[in-house]
Amino acid sequence: MRPDGSGEAQQKLNLLREIVRDCKKCQLYKQRRNPVLGEGPSRASLMLVGEAPGRTEDLTGRPFVGHAGRLLTRTLESLGVRRAAVYITNVVKCRPPKNRPPLHGEVLACLPYLVEQIRVVQPEVVLTLGLIPSLYVINLESTLKTGSKPPARYITELRGRLYACNVGGLNVKIVPTFHPAAVLRNPKCRSLFESDIKTAIEISGLRS
């Protein structure tokens, strides 16, 4: 576990929440109801990063509270970890129209917010839920430097491997897996999904 500084970290997250609330860096702000920064401890050894808020998240301002979120919560709890023990966020903080995948420019606009969240929360491990967060977090350094779109891959190529990135001097391990919504659509992925989450939990030290 990294050195604690949860009071100061919470202040930084509160400030970031205000900044995101007023953000107009892309067009998504025009139809959002609530931007969704994230929730969880201000310092957490495990951070979960999804793609973007859906309808329920946009209504509530909370990440992963719809059907996919309930599956995620149940899976964590089945592995001995309370949802409240992890920090949960998305790459994009506002809901795309009709839940379409976020565009490259929308992700680029939001990436600095994710970077700041990682710097503040200081996770040992980032569990990326789905292809888009996996691609962008794995390629975070090069994307921030060049603004280019990460090379196309399939989530089945990425999951099952451990990656690493450096965020402002902070070394973070990355464990990619399926988005829980994809697991609901294709239950055959569930055992792999559970295995990946178990791996992330064990590496993060939340459960030994």
Residue, then its C-alpha position, 0 to 999 in steps of 0.5 A: m500500500r502506498p503512503d496514506g494522505s487520504g485527507e488531502a487526496q479527498q480535497k483534490l478529488n472534490l476539486l476535480r469533481e467541481i471541474v468536471r461538473d463545469c467541463k465543456k471540453c467536448q460536445l457530451y456536456k450538452q445532453r448529459r444530466n450528471p457528469v460521473l467522476g467516480e466513487g470510492p476511497s480517496r486512496a485505494s490499492l485497486m481502481l476500476v476503469g470503465e468506458a462511459p456512464g450509461r443511462t442509470e449512471d447519468l441519472t444518478g451521477r454514480p458509476f456502474v449502478g445499472h445492470a452491469g454495475r450490479l454484476l460487477t458488485r456481486t463479482l467483487e463481493s463473491l471474491g471477498v471485496r466490498r465495492a466500497a473498498v475500490y475506486i470506480t470510474n470511467v474513461v469518459k465522464c459524460r454519457p454518450p448519446k444512446n450509449r454509443p462508444p465514446l469517440h477518440g476526441e471525447v476520450l482525449a478530452c477526458l483523459p487528463y481527469l483520469v490521469e489526475q484520479i490515478r495520481v490522487v488515488q494512487p492505485e497499485v492496480v488498475l482493472t480496465l473494464g472493456l476494450i476502450p478503457s483497456l486500449y487507452v490505459i495500456n497506451l496512456e503515456s503514448t496517447l497523452k504524448t502524441g494524441s494518437k488513437p491506440p492501435a486496434r486490438y480485441i479485448t480477448e487479445l489483451r485480457g489474461r496479461l499484465y501491463a504497466c504504465n507510469v503516471g506522473g512517476l507513479n508505476v501502476k499495473i494494469v489488468p484488462t478484462f471484459h466490460p460487465a455488460a459484455v459478460l451479461r450478453n455473453p455468459k461464456c465470458r463470465s469465468l474469465f471475467e471473474s478470473d481477471i478480477k481475482t487476479a487484480i484483487e490479489i496483485s493489489g493486496l486487497r486479499s492475500 
